[in-house]
Amino acid sequence: MTFVLYCVDKSDHGHVRAENRAAHIDYLKENIDRIVIAGPMTSDDGETVKGSVIVVNDTARAEAEAFAAGDPYAKAGLFESVTITAYKKVLP
């Protein structure tokens, strides 16, 4: 099953993102077999990072929740909110 992790950063926490980015990237690489797509959400000018979207393939919601909780960004308290939603790809 596919899940979308929609993670919104806390205001004024760019330093937390910067300090934990290397660990976050390593975590994604360690789990690359389950990741469909991952990347930051930005402001319209593409400069300010506002959060993350990660799409994962897992067999159950509990696995997606555990994955989200294990992210170094989450552990560091970067996110204001994390929403996990089941997703069904239709196109292309």
Buried (B, 14 or more C-beta within 10 A) or exposed (E): EBBBBBBBBBEEBBEBBEBBBEBBEEBBEEBEEBBEEBEBBEEEEEEEBBBBEBBBBBEEEEBBBEBBEEBBBBEBEBBEEBEBEEBEEEEE
